[in-house]
Amino acid sequence: MPSASDDFTIGVEEEFFLVDMASRRMNPVAAAVLPGARTAVGDDPGGGAVEPELQQCQIETGTGVCTTLDEVAAELGRLRRAVSDAAREAGSAIASSGSLPLGFVEASRVTPKPAYLRLERDYRLVTREQLVCGCHVHIGLADREMAIRVMNRARSWLPVLLALTTNSPFWREADSGYASFRTEVWQRWPTAGTPSTFGSRADYDALVDDLLAVDAIDDRARIYWDIRPSAKYDTLEFRVGDANLTLGETVMTAGLVRAIVGTCHRQELDGERWADPRPELRRAANWRAARFGLEGTLVDLDARRSRPAPEMVGHMLEVLRPALVESGDWERVSDLVASVVSGGTGAARQRRAFARRHRLEDVVDYVFAETEPRQSG
């Protein structure tokens, strides 16, 4: 994803599991899938990339810089098709989910890339058990100081984004009881979770320098917070969400994230006051979102009270509405959100797939079908 300016351009990274189509178990065949996928993507002038991930049963795609949600949807579809077709050539399929129930032990094979092998050496079992997939959205924001100020404000919307995108209910052949167990697994990294408030970019850079100095991280890219200034691009990166089942849900996520950045940017320029709850309350808010998704209450961090999840989602949409209308995305994004609220998150739908016959293979088959790249966004 090339560098972007303060025009709120969008780039999206999707992580997928590679799964054996016969056994429905995670399959460490990325080395066999990558060449075909890269060839397919390279033949198209639209940009984008396909990359290995931490585990050999995973693969990651990244769009080029997009200016509209139509472009995002087209890029996502093209990339999903490329990796799906290449995976089928290797006897596998792609599955877009924060976690999968089958194949945990045999799938845990770290990709033999120096940076990943260093992670395994330093973090041991945390690295080997990192069998989760996420969706990351980058928004162009080249002003380094403004990126920090927008990040400070945007943190209050992270639990709502997480609740909408929860899609990892199963873990190691069992129902975890969480809508996003990926979130709980991810919390084990020393730089995971929601960052604290920063007074300036210098304040942020000083903390990263300190983390490097005390060997908590080995690279600036190891900041794994739910939101961060990208270490590589002129973007603000949102990392809180699970990998989405459908292309449409990823488009929804991208539209919401851009509207959050645009709204917080405008609030900062207008000098609006904002609440800054304690880190403990933010952690509790994220935990509730991960535990219940949309099937419970969420924490309104500004009002410091609980609200029914659909009500909290509606409140977020109303706050974001001016930005969504300005970008021409209101109807599309609000319809996609309404579909998730009424039909259930990925986690809820996966559980319904299991409930029909109580077979975990049915869950994986459902994820296969929902990941289908030819679905509309």
C-alpha positions as CSV (number, residue, x, y, z in Angstrom):
1,M,0.0,0.0,0.0
2,P,1.8,3.2,-1.2
3,S,2.1,6.3,1.0
4,A,-1.1,8.4,1.3
5,S,-1.8,12.0,2.2
6,D,-4.4,13.6,4.5
7,D,-7.2,12.9,2.1
8,F,-8.6,9.9,4.0
9,T,-7.7,7.4,1.3
10,I,-8.3,3.7,2.3
11,G,-6.1,0.6,2.3
12,V,-7.3,-2.7,3.6
13,E,-5.3,-5.8,4.7
14,E,-7.2,-9.1,5.0
15,E,-5.8,-12.2,6.7
16,F,-7.1,-15.7,5.7
17,F,-6.7,-19.2,6.9
18,L,-5.7,-21.9,4.4
19,V,-7.8,-25.0,5.0
20,D,-7.8,-28.5,3.6
21,M,-11.0,-28.9,1.7
22,A,-11.4,-32.6,2.7
23,S,-10.6,-32.5,6.4
24,R,-11.7,-28.9,7.1
25,R,-8.5,-28.5,9.1
26,M,-6.1,-25.6,8.9
27,N,-3.4,-26.5,6.3
28,P,0.2,-25.1,6.4
29,V,0.5,-24.8,2.6
30,A,1.2,-21.0,2.1
31,A,4.4,-21.7,0.3
32,A,2.5,-23.6,-2.4
33,V,-0.3,-21.0,-2.6
34,L,1.8,-17.8,-2.7
35,P,3.3,-18.1,-6.2
36,G,0.0,-18.6,-8.0
37,A,-1.7,-15.9,-6.0
38,R,1.1,-13.4,-6.7
39,T,1.1,-14.2,-10.4
40,A,-2.7,-13.6,-10.6
41,V,-2.4,-10.3,-8.7
42,G,0.7,-9.2,-10.6
43,D,-1.1,-9.6,-13.9
44,D,-3.6,-6.9,-12.9
45,P,-2.7,-3.2,-13.1
46,G,-4.8,-2.4,-10.0
47,G,-2.0,-2.8,-7.5
48,G,-2.4,-4.8,-4.3
49,A,-0.2,-7.5,-2.8
50,V,-0.3,-11.0,-1.4
51,E,2.1,-11.8,1.5
52,P,2.9,-14.7,3.9
53,E,1.8,-14.4,7.4
54,L,3.2,-15.5,10.8
55,Q,1.9,-19.1,10.4
56,Q,2.2,-21.2,7.3
57,C,-1.6,-21.9,7.3
58,Q,-2.2,-18.2,6.8
59,I,-2.0,-15.7,3.9
60,E,-2.5,-11.9,3.8
61,T,-3.7,-9.6,1.1
62,G,-3.4,-5.8,0.9
63,T,-5.2,-3.5,-1.4
64,G,-3.7,-0.6,-3.3
65,V,-4.6,2.9,-2.2
66,C,-8.4,3.4,-2.7
67,T,-10.4,6.6,-2.7
68,T,-14.0,5.2,-2.8
69,L,-15.7,2.2,-1.3
70,D,-16.4,1.0,-4.8
71,E,-12.7,0.7,-5.4
72,V,-12.3,-1.0,-2.0
73,A,-14.9,-3.6,-2.9
74,A,-13.4,-4.2,-6.3
75,E,-9.9,-4.6,-4.9
76,L,-11.0,-6.9,-2.1
77,G,-12.9,-9.1,-4.6
78,R,-10.0,-9.3,-7.0
79,L,-7.6,-10.3,-4.2
80,R,-9.9,-12.8,-2.6
81,R,-10.4,-14.4,-6.1
82,A,-6.6,-14.6,-6.6
83,V,-5.8,-16.3,-3.3
84,S,-9.0,-18.5,-3.5
85,D,-8.1,-19.8,-7.0
86,A,-4.4,-20.4,-6.0
87,A,-5.5,-22.2,-2.8
88,R,-7.8,-24.5,-4.8
89,E,-4.9,-25.4,-7.0
90,A,-3.2,-26.6,-3.8
91,G,-6.2,-28.6,-2.7
92,S,-7.2,-26.0,-0.1
93,A,-9.6,-23.2,0.3
94,I,-9.4,-19.8,2.0
95,A,-11.4,-19.1,5.2
96,S,-12.0,-15.6,6.5
97,S,-12.5,-15.9,10.2
98,G,-10.8,-14.6,13.3
99,S,-10.2,-18.3,14.4
100,L,-11.1,-21.8,13.2
101,P,-12.0,-24.8,15.3
102,L,-10.1,-27.6,13.6
103,G,-6.4,-28.4,13.0
104,F,-4.8,-26.3,15.7
105,V,-1.9,-28.5,16.7
106,E,-0.7,-29.6,13.2
107,A,-1.2,-26.1,11.8
108,S,1.1,-24.4,14.2
109,R,4.2,-24.0,11.9
110,V,5.8,-20.6,12.0
111,T,6.7,-19.2,8.5
112,P,10.5,-19.5,8.1
113,K,11.1,-15.8,7.7
114,P,13.8,-14.2,9.8
115,A,11.4,-11.7,11.5
116,Y,8.9,-14.5,12.3
117,L,11.6,-16.9,13.6
118,R,12.8,-14.1,15.9
119,L,9.3,-13.7,17.2
120,E,9.2,-17.4,17.9
121,R,12.5,-17.3,19.7
122,D,11.5,-14.3,21.9
123,Y,7.8,-15.0,22.6
124,R,7.8,-18.8,22.4
125,L,4.3,-20.3,22.9
126,V,2.6,-17.0,22.4
127,T,4.0,-17.0,18.8
128,R,3.2,-20.7,18.2
129,E,-0.4,-20.3,19.4
130,Q,-1.0,-17.2,17.3
131,L,-3.5,-18.9,15.0
132,V,-5.8,-15.9,14.5
133,C,-6.7,-13.6,11.6
134,G,-7.6,-10.0,11.6
135,C,-8.7,-7.2,9.3
136,H,-6.6,-4.0,9.3
137,V,-7.8,-0.7,7.8
138,H,-5.4,2.2,6.9
139,I,-6.6,5.7,6.4
140,G,-4.3,8.3,4.8
141,L,-3.3,10.9,7.3
142,A,0.2,12.2,6.7
143,D,0.2,15.0,9.3
144,R,2.0,13.1,12.1
145,E,0.7,15.4,14.9
146,M,-2.8,15.2,13.7
147,A,-2.6,11.4,13.4
148,I,-1.9,11.3,17.2
149,R,-4.7,13.6,18.1
150,V,-7.2,11.7,15.9
151,M,-6.0,8.5,17.4
152,N,-6.6,9.8,20.9
153,R,-10.3,10.6,20.0
154,A,-10.9,7.5,17.9
155,R,-10.2,5.1,20.6
156,S,-13.7,5.5,22.1
157,W,-15.2,3.9,19.0
158,L,-13.0,0.8,19.0
159,P,-15.3,-1.4,21.2
160,V,-18.2,-0.7,18.9
161,L,-16.1,-1.6,15.8
162,L,-15.0,-4.8,17.6
163,A,-18.5,-5.7,18.5
164,L,-19.7,-5.4,14.9
165,T,-16.8,-7.4,13.5
166,T,-16.6,-10.3,16.1
167,N,-16.0,-13.5,14.2
168,S,-14.0,-15.9,16.3
169,P,-16.2,-17.9,18.6
170,F,-14.5,-21.3,18.3
171,W,-11.1,-22.2,19.6
172,R,-9.4,-25.6,19.7
173,E,-12.4,-27.6,18.8
174,A,-14.7,-25.9,21.3
175,D,-17.0,-22.9,21.7
176,S,-14.9,-20.3,23.6
177,G,-18.0,-18.5,24.9
178,Y,-16.6,-15.3,23.3
179,A,-17.8,-13.6,20.2
180,S,-14.1,-12.6,19.5
181,F,-11.7,-15.1,21.2
182,R,-9.1,-13.7,18.8
183,T,-9.1,-10.6,21.0
184,E,-8.3,-12.6,24.1
185,V,-5.5,-14.5,22.3
186,W,-4.1,-11.2,21.0
187,Q,-3.9,-9.6,24.4
188,R,-0.9,-11.8,25.3
189,W,1.5,-9.7,23.3
190,P,3.2,-7.0,25.4
191,T,2.0,-4.2,23.1
192,A,-1.5,-5.3,22.5
193,G,-4.8,-3.5,23.5
194,T,-5.8,0.1,23.4
195,P,-3.0,2.7,23.7
196,S,-3.0,5.4,26.3
197,T,-3.3,9.1,25.5
198,F,-0.4,10.8,23.8
199,G,0.3,14.5,24.1
200,S,2.3,14.7,20.8
201,R,4.0,12.6,18.2
202,A,7.3,13.1,20.1
203,D,5.5,11.6,23.1
204,Y,4.5,8.6,21.0
205,D,8.0,8.2,19.4
206,A,9.7,8.4,22.9
207,L,7.5,5.5,24.2
208,V,8.4,3.3,21.1
209,D,12.1,4.1,21.7
210,D,11.7,3.0,25.3
211,L,10.0,-0.2,24.3
212,L,12.9,-0.9,21.9
213,A,15.5,0.0,24.5
214,V,14.0,-2.5,27.1
215,D,13.7,-5.3,24.5
216,A,9.9,-5.4,24.7
217,I,9.8,-5.1,20.9
218,D,12.5,-5.7,18.3
219,D,11.1,-3.4,15.6
220,R,8.7,-0.4,15.4
221,A,6.3,-2.5,13.5
222,R,5.8,-4.7,16.7
223,I,3.4,-2.1,18.1
224,Y,0.3,-4.3,18.0
225,W,-2.2,-1.8,19.5
226,D,-5.8,-1.8,18.2
227,I,-5.0,1.5,16.6
228,R,-1.6,3.0,15.7
229,P,0.2,5.3,13.3
230,S,1.6,2.9,10.7
231,A,5.3,2.2,11.0
232,K,5.5,2.0,7.2
233,Y,2.9,4.3,5.7
234,D,1.5,7.8,6.2
235,T,-1.7,6.3,7.6
236,L,-3.6,5.7,10.8
237,E,-4.2,2.0,11.1
238,F,-7.1,0.3,12.8
239,R,-6.4,-3.3,13.9
240,V,-9.2,-4.1,16.3
241,G,-11.4,-6.2,14.2
242,D,-11.5,-9.9,13.4
243,A,-11.2,-11.1,9.8
244,N,-14.7,-10.5,8.4
245,L,-16.7,-13.4,6.9
246,T,-17.9,-11.5,3.9
247,L,-16.4,-9.0,1.5
248,G,-19.4,-6.7,2.3
249,E,-18.5,-6.7,6.0
250,T,-15.0,-5.7,5.2
251,V,-16.3,-2.8,3.0
252,M,-18.6,-1.8,6.0
253,T,-15.5,-1.8,8.3
254,A,-13.5,0.3,5.9
255,G,-16.4,2.8,5.5
256,L,-16.9,3.1,9.3
257,V,-13.2,3.5,9.9
258,R,-12.8,6.3,7.4
259,A,-15.9,8.1,8.9
260,I,-14.4,7.8,12.4
261,V,-11.1,9.4,11.2
262,G,-13.0,12.1,9.3
263,T,-15.2,12.8,12.3
264,C,-12.4,12.9,14.8
265,H,-10.3,15.1,12.4
266,R,-13.2,17.6,12.2
267,Q,-13.7,17.6,15.9
268,E,-10.1,18.3,16.5
269,L,-10.1,21.2,14.1
270,D,-13.2,22.6,15.8
271,G,-11.6,22.2,19.2
272,E,-14.4,20.0,20.6
273,R,-13.9,18.7,24.1
274,W,-13.6,14.9,24.4
275,A,-13.7,12.4,27.2
276,D,-10.6,10.5,28.2
277,P,-11.7,7.5,30.4
278,R,-9.1,5.6,32.4
279,P,-7.3,2.7,30.7
280,E,-9.1,0.2,33.0
281,L,-12.5,1.4,31.7
282,R,-11.3,1.2,28.1
283,R,-10.1,-2.4,28.7
284,A,-13.4,-3.3,30.3
285,A,-15.3,-1.9,27.2
286,N,-13.2,-3.9,24.8
287,W,-13.7,-7.0,26.9
288,R,-17.5,-6.7,26.8
289,A,-17.4,-6.3,23.1
290,A,-15.2,-9.4,22.6
291,R,-17.2,-11.4,25.0
292,F,-20.7,-10.6,23.8
293,G,-20.4,-8.9,20.4
294,L,-23.9,-7.4,19.6
295,E,-25.7,-9.9,21.9
296,G,-25.4,-7.8,25.1
297,T,-24.6,-4.4,26.3
298,L,-21.6,-2.2,25.2
299,V,-19.9,0.5,27.2
300,D,-20.5,4.1,26.1
301,L,-17.1,5.5,27.1
302,D,-18.2,9.1,26.7
303,A,-21.2,8.7,29.0
304,R,-19.5,6.1,31.2
305,R,-22.5,3.8,31.2
306,S,-23.8,0.6,29.5
307,R,-26.1,0.6,26.6
308,P,-27.8,-2.2,24.6
309,A,-25.4,-3.0,21.7
310,P,-27.8,-2.1,18.9
311,E,-28.5,1.3,20.6
312,M,-24.7,1.9,20.8
313,V,-24.3,1.1,17.2
314,G,-27.1,3.4,16.2
315,H,-25.5,6.2,18.3
316,M,-22.2,5.7,16.5
317,L,-23.9,5.9,13.1
318,E,-25.6,9.2,14.0
319,V,-22.3,10.7,15.1
320,L,-20.6,9.5,11.9
321,R,-23.5,10.4,9.6
322,P,-22.2,13.8,8.5
323,A,-18.8,12.2,7.4
324,L,-20.6,9.3,5.7
325,V,-22.9,11.6,3.8
326,E,-20.0,13.8,2.8
327,S,-18.1,10.8,1.3
328,G,-21.3,9.5,-0.3
329,D,-21.2,6.3,1.8
330,W,-24.1,6.8,4.1
331,E,-26.7,4.6,2.4
332,R,-24.2,1.8,1.7
333,V,-22.6,1.7,5.1
334,S,-25.8,2.1,7.1
335,D,-27.4,-0.7,5.1
336,L,-24.4,-3.0,5.7
337,V,-24.5,-2.2,9.4
338,A,-28.2,-2.8,9.6
339,S,-27.7,-6.2,8.0
340,V,-25.2,-7.2,10.6
341,V,-27.4,-5.9,13.5
342,S,-30.4,-7.8,12.2
343,G,-28.7,-11.0,10.9
344,G,-26.0,-11.3,13.5
345,T,-22.2,-10.9,13.6
346,G,-20.0,-13.5,12.0
347,A,-19.7,-15.1,15.5
348,A,-23.4,-15.4,15.9
349,R,-23.8,-16.9,12.4
350,Q,-21.0,-19.4,12.9
351,R,-22.8,-20.6,16.1
352,R,-26.0,-21.0,14.2
353,A,-24.2,-23.1,11.6
354,F,-22.9,-25.3,14.4
355,A,-26.3,-25.6,16.1
356,R,-27.9,-27.2,13.1
357,R,-26.1,-30.5,13.5
358,H,-23.4,-29.9,16.2
359,R,-20.6,-30.5,13.7
360,L,-17.5,-28.3,13.6
361,E,-17.0,-29.3,10.0
362,D,-20.3,-27.5,9.2
363,V,-18.9,-24.3,10.8
364,V,-15.8,-24.4,8.5
365,D,-18.1,-25.1,5.5
366,Y,-20.1,-22.1,6.4
367,V,-17.0,-19.9,6.6
368,F,-15.9,-21.2,3.2
369,A,-19.2,-20.2,1.7
370,E,-19.2,-16.7,3.3
371,T,-15.6,-16.1,2.2
372,E,-16.6,-16.7,-1.4
373,P,-14.9,-13.8,-3.2
374,R,-17.7,-13.4,-5.8
375,Q,-20.2,-12.1,-3.2
376,S,-21.2,-8.5,-3.5
377,G,-19.7,-5.7,-1.4
